[in-house]
Amino acid sequence: MAATFMKMSKFCNTQWVRFIGGEGIVRSYKPESGTWIYLIEMALGQEPDFGRVGAETMILLTEADLRTT
């Protein structure tokens, strides 16, 4: 059995990050296929007059897609 070493994650939970198309907060992360995959809750824009419809947007991004704010 061979041990596989992976670098530490670059981002942590509740950290603000930015990416092409917006910014958001890291909600969770896990190692996958030799890299880290992050669940990002996108920042909400200004609330419209009629209120919010539905939940916030969540996306999965790799570590290479993220930058610190």
Secondary structure, 3 states (H helix, E strand, C coil): CCCCCCCCCCCCCCCEEEECCEEEEEEEEEEECCEEEEEEEECCCCCCCCCCCCCCCEEEEEHHHCEEC
